[in-house]
Amino acid sequence: MITDVPGVLVGHHHRIGAGWATGTTVVLAPPGTTGAVDQRGGAPGTRETNLLEPENLVRHVDAICLSGGSAYGLAAADGVMRWLAERDRGFAVGAEPHEVVPIVPAAVIFDLPRGDWGNRPDSSFGYAACEAAGVAVGQGSVGAGAGAAVGSLKGGIGTASERVGEFVVGALAVVNARGEAVSFENGRPFAADHEVAGEFGVRWPERAASVPRRETDLNTTIGVVAVDADVSKAEARRLAVAAQDGLARAVRPAHSMFDGDTVFALATGARELPAAAGPFGVTTRAAALDELCTAAARVFARACVHGLVRAEGVAGVPAYRDVWPEAFA
């Protein structure tokens, strides 16, 4: 899970049923975490992403807010800020401990058709997600993945991690794409070959789907990649760029004009990359960063598969388990 990166916590809050199918997920970062972002696709819904550009002032972030509700759902980040401010977490702007501005970049998915109009996350969702944060991470139709859809199927939240030498790279993905994440010819997810030690817990059915494909609406896959390395904002952005490659392996097509695919990067700074000293120092550091980036693509692709196979059908959108139930026998 992404919480295998020490200090990273995840919390969900959602409502499903009675006209609701949406939610919010918060990734809480330990103090001193460097943040970055990579945004692709033609329809983003984001907040505080310009702040994360390498040339801008603020380096450290306190949390990432991922939410349903389209642009309305950005209000969930207000609740995250309130929760952090109550704990004196944020960018110091005064002499007193409470004089801080919490740094909470956010991104949203388009899930409005899954619920009644007006039922979308507000600041209370963000606050509740922070209250629920811990190292255990629910997957599937939870949090920001409650109303997610990926192509013709129900989407959801997935998470994965791997160790790269002394470092840990983790990812969390809210899979809500215009493209498909699975071949309807054989029931195999496009990124199934990334599986590690049977982690997906299914037996791929190898048969065509018995349900028709559906027309998709506006979408967006959002997520976070995290690492316990001490890197700059520019280097952290390379991790987010690489994670987008993992998304492109898992979803076809990715980054369309109707998606606002956005991946945040968190680098907690717990472990040093090789120093850029001597005639080959720059190359050595770049090579170490490249290994982390390669892992970021893999774990994000795996997280997308988890989000697909863990989801449960909502609001008439069938889940993978509904179309290929024998995969879970």
Phi and psi restraints in degrees (value plus and minus 20) as a CYANA .aco file:
   2 ILE   PHI     -81.6   -41.6
   2 ILE   PSI     -45.8    -5.8
   3 THR   PHI     -96.9   -56.9
   3 THR   PSI     -19.9    20.1
   4 ASP   PHI     -87.6   -47.6
   4 ASP   PSI     -39.1     0.9
   5 VAL   PHI     -95.4   -55.4
   5 VAL   PSI      93.6   133.6
   6 PRO   PHI     -75.4   -35.4
   6 PRO   PSI     113.6   153.6
   7 GLY   PHI      74.2   114.2
   7 GLY   PSI     -36.1     3.9
   8 VAL   PHI    -105.9   -65.9
   8 VAL   PSI     111.6   151.6
   9 LEU   PHI    -144.8  -104.8
   9 LEU   PSI     131.9   171.9
  10 VAL   PHI    -152.2  -112.2
  10 VAL   PSI     117.3   157.3
  11 GLY   PHI    -154.4  -114.4
  11 GLY   PSI     125.4   165.4
  12 HIS   PHI    -139.6   -99.6
  12 HIS   PSI     131.6   171.6
  13 HIS   PHI    -168.5  -128.5
  13 HIS   PSI     112.5   152.5
  14 HIS   PHI    -172.0  -132.0
  14 HIS   PSI     146.4   186.4
  15 ARG   PHI    -153.8  -113.8
  15 ARG   PSI     108.4   148.4
  16 ILE   PHI    -151.7  -111.7
  16 ILE   PSI     109.8   149.8
  17 GLY   PHI      85.5   125.5
  17 GLY   PSI     140.0   180.0
  18 ALA   PHI      35.2    75.2
  18 ALA   PSI      21.3    61.3
  19 GLY   PHI      67.5   107.5
  19 GLY   PSI     -13.3    26.7
  20 TRP   PHI    -134.9   -94.9
  20 TRP   PSI     123.4   163.4
  21 ALA   PHI    -182.9  -142.9
  21 ALA   PSI      50.7    90.7
  22 THR   PHI    -181.0  -141.0
  22 THR   PSI     148.9   188.9
  23 GLY   PHI    -197.1  -157.1
  23 GLY   PSI    -195.4  -155.4
  24 THR   PHI    -156.4  -116.4
  24 THR   PSI     122.4   162.4
  25 THR   PHI    -146.1  -106.1
  25 THR   PSI     115.8   155.8
  26 VAL   PHI    -140.0  -100.0
  26 VAL   PSI     113.2   153.2
  27 VAL   PHI    -127.9   -87.9
  27 VAL   PSI      90.4   130.4
  28 LEU   PHI    -108.3   -68.3
  28 LEU   PSI     111.9   151.9
  29 ALA   PHI    -125.5   -85.5
  29 ALA   PSI     126.3   166.3
  30 PRO   PHI     -88.2   -48.2
  30 PRO   PSI     137.4   177.4
  31 PRO   PHI     -74.7   -34.7
  31 PRO   PSI     121.7   161.7
  32 GLY   PHI      63.8   103.8
  32 GLY   PSI      -4.5    35.5
  33 THR   PHI    -102.0   -62.0
  33 THR   PSI     108.8   148.8
  34 THR   PHI    -101.1   -61.1
  34 THR   PSI     117.5   157.5
  35 GLY   PHI    -138.1   -98.1
  35 GLY   PSI     131.7   171.7
  36 ALA   PHI    -175.2  -135.2
  36 ALA   PSI     152.1   192.1
  37 VAL   PHI    -172.7  -132.7
  37 VAL   PSI     130.7   170.7
  38 ASP   PHI    -153.6  -113.6
  38 ASP   PSI     104.5   144.5
  39 GLN   PHI    -139.1   -99.1
  39 GLN   PSI     111.0   151.0
  40 ARG   PHI    -156.3  -116.3
  40 ARG   PSI     147.5   187.5
  41 GLY   PHI      69.9   109.9
  41 GLY   PSI     144.6   184.6
  42 GLY   PHI    -118.0   -78.0
  42 GLY   PSI     -18.7    21.3
  43 ALA   PHI    -158.5  -118.5
  43 ALA   PSI      42.3    82.3
  44 PRO   PHI     -98.5   -58.5
  44 PRO   PSI     131.1   171.1
  45 GLY   PHI    -147.7  -107.7
  45 GLY   PSI      84.2   124.2
  46 THR   PHI    -160.9  -120.9
  46 THR   PSI     147.0   187.0
  47 ARG   PHI    -165.7  -125.7
  47 ARG   PSI     116.0   156.0
  48 GLU   PHI      42.7    82.7
  48 GLU   PSI       5.4    45.4
  49 THR   PHI     -99.1   -59.1
  49 THR   PSI     -53.7   -13.7
  50 ASN   PHI     -81.2   -41.2
  50 ASN   PSI     -51.8   -11.8
  51 LEU   PHI     -79.0   -39.0
  51 LEU   PSI     -49.6    -9.6
  52 LEU   PHI    -105.3   -65.3
  52 LEU   PSI     -23.5    16.5
  53 GLU   PHI     -78.5   -38.5
  53 GLU   PSI     120.3   160.3
  54 PRO   PHI     -76.7   -36.7
  54 PRO   PSI     -49.8    -9.8
  55 GLU   PHI    -102.2   -62.2
  55 GLU   PSI     -25.8    14.2
  56 ASN   PHI    -113.5   -73.5
  56 ASN   PSI     145.1   185.1
  57 LEU   PHI     -83.5   -43.5
  57 LEU   PSI     -75.1   -35.1
  58 VAL   PHI     -97.1   -57.1
  58 VAL   PSI     108.0   148.0
  59 ARG   PHI    -120.4   -80.4
  59 ARG   PSI     -58.5   -18.5
  60 HIS   PHI    -117.3   -77.3
  60 HIS   PSI     122.5   162.5
  61 VAL   PHI    -140.0  -100.0
  61 VAL   PSI     135.7   175.7
  62 ASP   PHI    -121.7   -81.7
  62 ASP   PSI     -49.4    -9.4
  63 ALA   PHI    -184.9  -144.9
  63 ALA   PSI     140.0   180.0
  64 ILE   PHI    -138.5   -98.5
  64 ILE   PSI     111.7   151.7
  65 CYS   PHI    -129.4   -89.4
  65 CYS   PSI     102.4   142.4
  66 LEU   PHI    -136.0   -96.0
  66 LEU   PSI     111.2   151.2
  67 SER   PHI    -167.6  -127.6
  67 SER   PSI     134.3   174.3
  68 GLY   PHI    -102.0   -62.0
  68 GLY   PSI    -194.0  -154.0
  69 GLY   PHI      74.0   114.0
  69 GLY   PSI     -12.2    27.8
  70 SER   PHI      33.3    73.3
  70 SER   PSI    -169.0  -129.0
  71 ALA   PHI     -81.3   -41.3
  71 ALA   PSI     -47.9    -7.9
  72 TYR   PHI     -79.9   -39.9
  72 TYR   PSI     -55.7   -15.7
  73 GLY   PHI     -88.1   -48.1
  73 GLY   PSI     -32.9     7.1
  74 LEU   PHI     -82.0   -42.0
  74 LEU   PSI     -39.3     0.7
  75 ALA   PHI     -82.7   -42.7
  75 ALA   PSI     -41.7    -1.7
  76 ALA   PHI     -79.8   -39.8
  76 ALA   PSI     -50.3   -10.3
  77 ALA   PHI     -83.9   -43.9
  77 ALA   PSI     -44.7    -4.7
  78 ASP   PHI     -82.2   -42.2
  78 ASP   PSI     -59.7   -19.7
  79 GLY   PHI     -87.5   -47.5
  79 GLY   PSI     -55.4   -15.4
  80 VAL   PHI     -84.5   -44.5
  80 VAL   PSI     -62.5   -22.5
  81 MET   PHI     -81.5   -41.5
  81 MET   PSI     -62.1   -22.1
  82 ARG   PHI     -82.9   -42.9
  82 ARG   PSI     -63.1   -23.1
  83 TRP   PHI     -82.3   -42.3
  83 TRP   PSI     -63.6   -23.6
  84 LEU   PHI     -88.4   -48.4
  84 LEU   PSI     -60.7   -20.7
  85 ALA   PHI     -82.3   -42.3
  85 ALA   PSI     -55.7   -15.7
  86 GLU   PHI     -83.6   -43.6
  86 GLU   PSI     -38.2     1.8
  87 ARG   PHI    -130.6   -90.6
  87 ARG   PSI      -5.0    35.0
  88 ASP   PHI      37.7    77.7
  88 ASP   PSI      14.2    54.2
  89 ARG   PHI    -119.1   -79.1
  89 ARG   PSI     106.8   146.8
  90 GLY   PHI     136.1   176.1
  90 GLY   PSI    -197.2  -157.2
  91 PHE   PHI     -96.0   -56.0
  91 PHE   PSI     100.4   140.4
  92 ALA   PHI     -89.2   -49.2
  92 ALA   PSI     106.7   146.7
  93 VAL   PHI    -144.4  -104.4
  93 VAL   PSI     -14.9    25.1
  94 GLY   PHI    -173.5  -133.5
  94 GLY   PSI    -198.8  -158.8
  95 ALA   PHI    -100.0   -60.0
  95 ALA   PSI     -46.4    -6.4
  96 GLU   PHI    -104.9   -64.9
  96 GLU   PSI     129.0   169.0
  97 PRO   PHI     -78.4   -38.4
  97 PRO   PSI     -51.2   -11.2
  98 HIS   PHI    -103.2   -63.2
  98 HIS   PSI     -25.0    15.0
  99 GLU   PHI    -107.7   -67.7
  99 GLU   PSI      55.3    95.3
 100 VAL   PHI    -152.3  -112.3
 100 VAL   PSI     139.3   179.3
 101 VAL   PHI    -141.6  -101.6
 101 VAL   PSI      86.0   126.0
 102 PRO   PHI     -81.0   -41.0
 102 PRO   PSI     117.9   157.9
 103 ILE   PHI    -120.2   -80.2
 103 ILE   PSI      89.0   129.0
 104 VAL   PHI    -152.4  -112.4
 104 VAL   PSI      61.5   101.5
 105 PRO   PHI     -82.3   -42.3
 105 PRO   PSI     130.9   170.9
 106 ALA   PHI    -166.3  -126.3
 106 ALA   PSI     135.9   175.9
 107 ALA   PHI    -167.0  -127.0
 107 ALA   PSI     134.1   174.1
 108 VAL   PHI    -149.8  -109.8
 108 VAL   PSI     137.7   177.7
 109 ILE   PHI    -128.0   -88.0
 109 ILE   PSI     140.7   180.7
 110 PHE   PHI    -114.5   -74.5
 110 PHE   PSI      86.8   126.8
 111 ASP   PHI    -149.8  -109.8
 111 ASP   PSI      -6.3    33.7
 112 LEU   PHI     -75.3   -35.3
 112 LEU   PSI     -56.9   -16.9
 113 PRO   PHI     -85.2   -45.2
 113 PRO   PSI     -35.2     4.8
 114 ARG   PHI    -101.2   -61.2
 114 ARG   PSI     -31.6     8.4
 115 GLY   PHI    -153.1  -113.1
 115 GLY   PSI     157.3   197.3
 116 ASP   PHI     -91.0   -51.0
 116 ASP   PSI     128.1   168.1
 117 TRP   PHI     -81.1   -41.1
 117 TRP   PSI     112.9   152.9
 118 GLY   PHI      78.5   118.5
 118 GLY   PSI     -34.7     5.3
 119 ASN   PHI    -111.1   -71.1
 119 ASN   PSI      73.4   113.4
 120 ARG   PHI    -167.2  -127.2
 120 ARG   PSI     140.2   180.2
 121 PRO   PHI     -82.1   -42.1
 121 PRO   PSI     124.3   164.3
 122 ASP   PHI    -147.1  -107.1
 122 ASP   PSI    -186.5  -146.5
 123 SER   PHI     -82.2   -42.2
 123 SER   PSI     -48.1    -8.1
 124 SER   PHI     -84.7   -44.7
 124 SER   PSI     -50.6   -10.6
 125 PHE   PHI     -86.0   -46.0
 125 PHE   PSI     -64.3   -24.3
 126 GLY   PHI     -84.1   -44.1
 126 GLY   PSI     -61.4   -21.4
 127 TYR   PHI     -84.4   -44.4
 127 TYR   PSI     -65.4   -25.4
 128 ALA   PHI     -84.7   -44.7
 128 ALA   PSI     -56.1   -16.1
 129 ALA   PHI     -84.4   -44.4
 129 ALA   PSI     -58.7   -18.7
 130 CYS   PHI     -84.1   -44.1
 130 CYS   PSI     -61.8   -21.8
 131 GLU   PHI     -81.6   -41.6
 131 GLU   PSI     -50.3   -10.3
 132 ALA   PHI    -109.5   -69.5
 132 ALA   PSI     -21.3    18.7
 133 ALA   PHI     -85.8   -45.8
 133 ALA   PSI     120.3   160.3
 134 GLY   PHI    -186.0  -146.0
 134 GLY   PSI    -187.9  -147.9
 135 VAL   PHI    -106.8   -66.8
 135 VAL   PSI     -42.5    -2.5
 136 ALA   PHI     -99.1   -59.1
 136 ALA   PSI     112.6   152.6
 137 VAL   PHI    -140.2  -100.2
 137 VAL   PSI      93.1   133.1
 138 GLY   PHI     -87.2   -47.2
 138 GLY   PSI     127.0   167.0
 139 GLN   PHI    -147.9  -107.9
 139 GLN   PSI     140.6   180.6
 140 GLY   PHI      76.1   116.1
 140 GLY   PSI    -155.1  -115.1
 141 SER   PHI    -105.7   -65.7
 141 SER   PSI      43.6    83.6
 142 VAL   PHI    -152.8  -112.8
 142 VAL   PSI     141.0   181.0
 143 GLY   PHI      31.7    71.7
 143 GLY   PSI    -155.3  -115.3
 144 ALA   PHI     -85.2   -45.2
 144 ALA   PSI     -33.9     6.1
 145 GLY   PHI    -109.9   -69.9
 145 GLY   PSI     -17.4    22.6
 146 ALA   PHI     -77.4   -37.4
 146 ALA   PSI     -61.2   -21.2
 147 GLY   PHI    -131.4   -91.4
 147 GLY   PSI      -3.6    36.4
 148 ALA   PHI     -92.4   -52.4
 148 ALA   PSI     131.2   171.2
 149 ALA   PHI    -160.9  -120.9
 149 ALA   PSI     118.9   158.9
 150 VAL   PHI    -141.6  -101.6
 150 VAL   PSI      85.7   125.7
 151 GLY   PHI      41.2    81.2
 151 GLY   PSI    -142.6  -102.6
 152 SER   PHI    -106.8   -66.8
 152 SER   PSI     -25.4    14.6
 153 LEU   PHI    -139.9   -99.9
 153 LEU   PSI     144.8   184.8
 154 LYS   PHI     -87.1   -47.1
 154 LYS   PSI     112.9   152.9
 155 GLY   PHI    -118.6   -78.6
 155 GLY   PSI    -192.2  -152.2
 156 GLY   PHI     157.4   197.4
 156 GLY   PSI    -187.0  -147.0
 157 ILE   PHI    -118.5   -78.5
 157 ILE   PSI     117.4   157.4
 158 GLY   PHI    -156.4  -116.4
 158 GLY   PSI     139.1   179.1
 159 THR   PHI    -166.4  -126.4
 159 THR   PSI     133.7   173.7
 160 ALA   PHI    -179.6  -139.6
 160 ALA   PSI     145.4   185.4
 161 SER   PHI    -175.4  -135.4
 161 SER   PSI     146.3   186.3
 162 GLU   PHI    -175.7  -135.7
 162 GLU   PSI     137.5   177.5
 163 ARG   PHI    -116.8   -76.8
 163 ARG   PSI     114.9   154.9
 164 VAL   PHI    -143.2  -103.2
 164 VAL   PSI      75.7   115.7
 165 GLY   PHI      43.2    83.2
 165 GLY   PSI    -143.9  -103.9
 166 GLU   PHI    -109.0   -69.0
 166 GLU   PSI     -22.4    17.6
 167 PHE   PHI    -119.0   -79.0
 167 PHE   PSI     137.9   177.9
 168 VAL   PHI    -140.7  -100.7
 168 VAL   PSI     110.2   150.2
 169 VAL   PHI    -135.7   -95.7
 169 VAL   PSI     107.3   147.3
 170 GLY   PHI    -149.8  -109.8
 170 GLY   PSI     139.0   179.0
 171 ALA   PHI    -163.0  -123.0
 171 ALA   PSI     130.6   170.6
 172 LEU   PHI    -153.8  -113.8
 172 LEU   PSI     108.3   148.3
 173 ALA   PHI    -147.0  -107.0
 173 ALA   PSI     115.9   155.9
 174 VAL   PHI    -123.4   -83.4
 174 VAL   PSI      82.9   122.9
 175 VAL   PHI    -109.0   -69.0
 175 VAL   PSI      87.5   127.5
 176 ASN   PHI    -167.7  -127.7
 176 ASN   PSI      44.0    84.0
 177 ALA   PHI    -124.4   -84.4
 177 ALA   PSI     135.4   175.4
 178 ARG   PHI     -87.6   -47.6
 178 ARG   PSI     -56.9   -16.9
 179 GLY   PHI     -96.3   -56.3
 179 GLY   PSI     152.2   192.2
 180 GLU   PHI    -110.5   -70.5
 180 GLU   PSI     133.1   173.1
 181 ALA   PHI    -129.7   -89.7
 181 ALA   PSI     -18.3    21.7
 182 VAL   PHI    -165.6  -125.6
 182 VAL   PSI     126.9   166.9
 183 SER   PHI     -97.9   -57.9
 183 SER   PSI     102.7   142.7
 184 PHE   PHI     -96.4   -56.4
 184 PHE   PSI     -25.4    14.6
 185 GLU   PHI    -101.2   -61.2
 185 GLU   PSI     -50.5   -10.5
 186 ASN   PHI    -159.5  -119.5
 186 ASN   PSI     -19.9    20.1
 187 GLY   PHI      55.1    95.1
 187 GLY   PSI      -5.6    34.4
 188 ARG   PHI    -120.3   -80.3
 188 ARG   PSI     103.1   143.1
 189 PRO   PHI     -78.0   -38.0
 189 PRO   PSI     126.8   166.8
 190 PHE   PHI     -82.1   -42.1
 190 PHE   PSI     -50.2   -10.2
 191 ALA   PHI    -122.6   -82.6
 191 ALA   PSI       2.4    42.4
 192 ALA   PHI     -80.3   -40.3
 192 ALA   PSI     -49.7    -9.7
 193 ASP   PHI     -90.4   -50.4
 193 ASP   PSI     -26.5    13.5
 194 HIS   PHI    -106.0   -66.0
 194 HIS   PSI     -22.6    17.4
 195 GLU   PHI     -78.3   -38.3
 195 GLU   PSI     121.3   161.3
 196 VAL   PHI    -138.6   -98.6
 196 VAL   PSI      98.8   138.8
 197 ALA   PHI      33.9    73.9
 197 ALA   PSI      23.3    63.3
 198 GLY   PHI      45.0    85.0
 198 GLY   PSI       6.8    46.8
 199 GLU   PHI     -82.5   -42.5
 199 GLU   PSI     -47.7    -7.7
 200 PHE   PHI     -95.7   -55.7
 200 PHE   PSI     -38.9     1.1
 201 GLY   PHI      47.2    87.2
 201 GLY   PSI       6.0    46.0
 202 VAL   PHI    -152.5  -112.5
 202 VAL   PSI     140.1   180.1
 203 ARG   PHI    -128.9   -88.9
 203 ARG   PSI      92.8   132.8
 204 TRP   PHI     -79.2   -39.2
 204 TRP   PSI     109.7   149.7
 205 PRO   PHI     -93.1   -53.1
 205 PRO   PSI     -48.0    -8.0
 206 GLU   PHI      36.8    76.8
 206 GLU   PSI      22.9    62.9
 207 ARG   PHI    -163.9  -123.9
 207 ARG   PSI     138.2   178.2
 208 ALA   PHI     -92.3   -52.3
 208 ALA   PSI     134.4   174.4
 209 ALA   PHI     -89.7   -49.7
 209 ALA   PSI     128.1   168.1
 210 SER   PHI    -122.6   -82.6
 210 SER   PSI     -10.5    29.5
 211 VAL   PHI    -140.3  -100.3
 211 VAL   PSI     130.2   170.2
 212 PRO   PHI     -93.6   -53.6
 212 PRO   PSI     135.9   175.9
 213 ARG   PHI     -93.4   -53.4
 213 ARG   PSI     131.7   171.7
 214 ARG   PHI    -131.8   -91.8
 214 ARG   PSI     135.2   175.2
 215 GLU   PHI     -94.1   -54.1
 215 GLU   PSI     112.5   152.5
 216 THR   PHI    -115.7   -75.7
 216 THR   PSI     140.5   180.5
 217 ASP   PHI    -132.2   -92.2
 217 ASP   PSI    -181.9  -141.9
 218 LEU   PHI     -80.0   -40.0
 218 LEU   PSI     122.6   162.6
 219 ASN   PHI    -161.1  -121.1
 219 ASN   PSI    -178.9  -138.9
 220 THR   PHI     140.4   180.4
 220 THR   PSI     110.1   150.1
 221 THR   PHI    -121.1   -81.1
 221 THR   PSI     109.5   149.5
 222 ILE   PHI    -149.2  -109.2
 222 ILE   PSI     140.9   180.9
 223 GLY   PHI     158.4   198.4
 223 GLY   PSI    -193.0  -153.0
 224 VAL   PHI    -158.9  -118.9
 224 VAL   PSI     118.0   158.0
 225 VAL   PHI    -137.1   -97.1
 225 VAL   PSI     115.1   155.1
 226 ALA   PHI    -150.2  -110.2
 226 ALA   PSI     131.8   171.8
 227 VAL   PHI    -169.9  -129.9
 227 VAL   PSI     130.0   170.0
 228 ASP   PHI    -114.1   -74.1
 228 ASP   PSI      21.7    61.7
 229 ALA   PHI    -129.8   -89.8
 229 ALA   PSI     135.1   175.1
 230 ASP   PHI    -115.5   -75.5
 230 ASP   PSI      81.3   121.3
 231 VAL   PHI    -151.6  -111.6
 231 VAL   PSI     144.0   184.0
 232 SER   PHI     -97.7   -57.7
 232 SER   PSI     151.5   191.5
 233 LYS   PHI     -81.2   -41.2
 233 LYS   PSI     -60.9   -20.9
 234 ALA   PHI     -84.7   -44.7
 234 ALA   PSI     -61.2   -21.2
 235 GLU   PHI     -88.7   -48.7
 235 GLU   PSI     -57.1   -17.1
 236 ALA   PHI     -84.2   -44.2
 236 ALA   PSI     -55.8   -15.8
 237 ARG   PHI     -83.9   -43.9
 237 ARG   PSI     -53.3   -13.3
 238 ARG   PHI     -81.4   -41.4
 238 ARG   PSI     -53.7   -13.7
 239 LEU   PHI     -84.8   -44.8
 239 LEU   PSI     -61.8   -21.8
 240 ALA   PHI     -86.4   -46.4
 240 ALA   PSI     -59.2   -19.2
 241 VAL   PHI     -80.4   -40.4
 241 VAL   PSI     -64.9   -24.9
 242 ALA   PHI     -85.2   -45.2
 242 ALA   PSI     -58.2   -18.2
 243 ALA   PHI     -82.1   -42.1
 243 ALA   PSI     -52.9   -12.9
 244 GLN   PHI     -83.1   -43.1
 244 GLN   PSI     -51.4   -11.4
 245 ASP   PHI     -83.1   -43.1
 245 ASP   PSI     -57.5   -17.5
 246 GLY   PHI     -83.5   -43.5
 246 GLY   PSI     -59.5   -19.5
 247 LEU   PHI     -80.4   -40.4
 247 LEU   PSI     -62.4   -22.4
 248 ALA   PHI     -86.6   -46.6
 248 ALA   PSI     -45.5    -5.5
 249 ARG   PHI     -94.0   -54.0
 249 ARG   PSI     -51.5   -11.5
 250 ALA   PHI    -110.8   -70.8
 250 ALA   PSI     -44.3    -4.3
 251 VAL   PHI    -148.9  -108.9
 251 VAL   PSI     114.7   154.7
 252 ARG   PHI    -154.4  -114.4
 252 ARG   PSI     100.7   140.7
 253 PRO   PHI    -100.0   -60.0
 253 PRO   PSI     142.7   182.7
 254 ALA   PHI    -134.3   -94.3
 254 ALA   PSI     143.0   183.0
 255 HIS   PHI      39.5    79.5
 255 HIS   PSI      19.6    59.6
 256 SER   PHI     -96.8   -56.8
 256 SER   PSI     155.1   195.1
 257 MET   PHI     -86.9   -46.9
 257 MET   PSI     -35.5     4.5
 258 PHE   PHI    -123.0   -83.0
 258 PHE   PSI     -16.5    23.5
 259 ASP   PHI    -132.6   -92.6
 259 ASP   PSI     134.0   174.0
 260 GLY   PHI    -142.0  -102.0
 260 GLY   PSI      22.5    62.5
 261 ASP   PHI     -66.2   -26.2
 261 ASP   PSI     102.3   142.3
 262 THR   PHI    -156.8  -116.8
 262 THR   PSI     106.0   146.0
 263 VAL   PHI    -143.5  -103.5
 263 VAL   PSI     106.1   146.1
 264 PHE   PHI    -114.5   -74.5
 264 PHE   PSI     131.8   171.8
 265 ALA   PHI    -139.3   -99.3
 265 ALA   PSI     118.2   158.2
 266 LEU   PHI    -144.2  -104.2
 266 LEU   PSI     107.3   147.3
 267 ALA   PHI    -143.0  -103.0
 267 ALA   PSI      90.8   130.8
 268 THR   PHI     -95.0   -55.0
 268 THR   PSI     -38.5     1.5
 269 GLY   PHI      59.9    99.9
 269 GLY   PSI      -6.8    33.2
 270 ALA   PHI     -91.6   -51.6
 270 ALA   PSI     -46.8    -6.8
 271 ARG   PHI    -150.7  -110.7
 271 ARG   PSI     121.5   161.5
 272 GLU   PHI    -102.9   -62.9
 272 GLU   PSI     118.5   158.5
 273 LEU   PHI     -94.9   -54.9
 273 LEU   PSI     141.5   181.5
 274 PRO   PHI     -74.6   -34.6
 274 PRO   PSI     117.1   157.1
 275 ALA   PHI     -88.1   -48.1
 275 ALA   PSI     124.9   164.9
 276 ALA   PHI    -107.2   -67.2
 276 ALA   PSI      50.1    90.1
 277 ALA   PHI    -139.4   -99.4
 277 ALA   PSI     130.0   170.0
 278 GLY   PHI      59.9    99.9
 278 GLY   PSI     156.1   196.1
 279 PRO   PHI     -84.8   -44.8
 279 PRO   PSI     -43.7    -3.7
 280 PHE   PHI    -133.5   -93.5
 280 PHE   PSI      -8.0    32.0
 281 GLY   PHI     -82.1   -42.1
 281 GLY   PSI     -64.5   -24.5
 282 VAL   PHI     -81.5   -41.5
 282 VAL   PSI     -62.9   -22.9
 283 THR   PHI     -84.4   -44.4
 283 THR   PSI     -60.6   -20.6
 284 THR   PHI     -82.7   -42.7
 284 THR   PSI     -65.5   -25.5
 285 ARG   PHI     -85.6   -45.6
 285 ARG   PSI     -62.4   -22.4
 286 ALA   PHI     -82.3   -42.3
 286 ALA   PSI     -58.6   -18.6
 287 ALA   PHI     -85.3   -45.3
 287 ALA   PSI     -59.8   -19.8
 288 ALA   PHI     -85.6   -45.6
 288 ALA   PSI     -63.0   -23.0
 289 LEU   PHI     -82.9   -42.9
 289 LEU   PSI     -58.1   -18.1
 290 ASP   PHI     -82.5   -42.5
 290 ASP   PSI     -57.4   -17.4
 291 GLU   PHI     -83.9   -43.9
 291 GLU   PSI     -58.9   -18.9
 292 LEU   PHI     -86.8   -46.8
 292 LEU   PSI     -58.8   -18.8
 293 CYS   PHI     -85.7   -45.7
 293 CYS   PSI     -61.1   -21.1
 294 THR   PHI     -81.3   -41.3
 294 THR   PSI     -60.3   -20.3
 295 ALA   PHI     -87.3   -47.3
 295 ALA   PSI     -56.5   -16.5
 296 ALA   PHI     -79.2   -39.2
 296 ALA   PSI     -60.5   -20.5
 297 ALA   PHI     -84.0   -44.0
 297 ALA   PSI     -62.9   -22.9
 298 ARG   PHI     -85.1   -45.1
 298 ARG   PSI     -67.2   -27.2
 299 VAL   PHI     -90.3   -50.3
 299 VAL   PSI     -51.8   -11.8
 300 PHE   PHI     -89.5   -49.5
 300 PHE   PSI     -59.3   -19.3
 301 ALA   PHI     -81.9   -41.9
 301 ALA   PSI     -63.6   -23.6
 302 ARG   PHI     -83.5   -43.5
 302 ARG   PSI     -60.1   -20.1
 303 ALA   PHI     -81.3   -41.3
 303 ALA   PSI     -57.8   -17.8
 304 CYS   PHI     -83.3   -43.3
 304 CYS   PSI     -60.2   -20.2
 305 VAL   PHI     -86.2   -46.2
 305 VAL   PSI     -62.0   -22.0
 306 HIS   PHI     -78.7   -38.7
 306 HIS   PSI     -63.1   -23.1
 307 GLY   PHI     -81.2   -41.2
 307 GLY   PSI     -56.1   -16.1
 308 LEU   PHI     -89.7   -49.7
 308 LEU   PSI     -72.8   -32.8
 309 VAL   PHI     -98.7   -58.7
 309 VAL   PSI     -40.1    -0.1
 310 ARG   PHI    -106.7   -66.7
 310 ARG   PSI     -33.2     6.8
 311 ALA   PHI     -90.2   -50.2
 311 ALA   PSI     134.5   174.5
 312 GLU   PHI    -140.6  -100.6
 312 GLU   PSI     125.9   165.9
 313 GLY   PHI     -78.9   -38.9
 313 GLY   PSI     119.2   159.2
 314 VAL   PHI    -162.2  -122.2
 314 VAL   PSI     119.1   159.1
 315 ALA   PHI      34.3    74.3
 315 ALA   PSI      19.1    59.1
 316 GLY   PHI      62.3   102.3
 316 GLY   PSI     -20.2    19.8
 317 VAL   PHI    -113.0   -73.0
 317 VAL   PSI      96.4   136.4
 318 PRO   PHI     -90.9   -50.9
 318 PRO   PSI     126.5   166.5
 319 ALA   PHI    -111.4   -71.4
 319 ALA   PSI     145.6   185.6
 320 TYR   PHI     -73.4   -33.4
 320 TYR   PSI     -61.9   -21.9
 321 ARG   PHI     -86.7   -46.7
 321 ARG   PSI     -42.1    -2.1
 322 ASP   PHI     -98.5   -58.5
 322 ASP   PSI     -54.4   -14.4
 323 VAL   PHI    -103.3   -63.3
 323 VAL   PSI     -57.6   -17.6
 324 TRP   PHI    -146.1  -106.1
 324 TRP   PSI      45.9    85.9
 325 PRO   PHI     -82.3   -42.3
 325 PRO   PSI     -48.2    -8.2
 326 GLU   PHI     -85.1   -45.1
 326 GLU   PSI     -37.5     2.5
 327 ALA   PHI     -85.4   -45.4
 327 ALA   PSI     -40.6    -0.6
 328 PHE   PHI    -126.7   -86.7
 328 PHE   PSI     -14.6    25.4
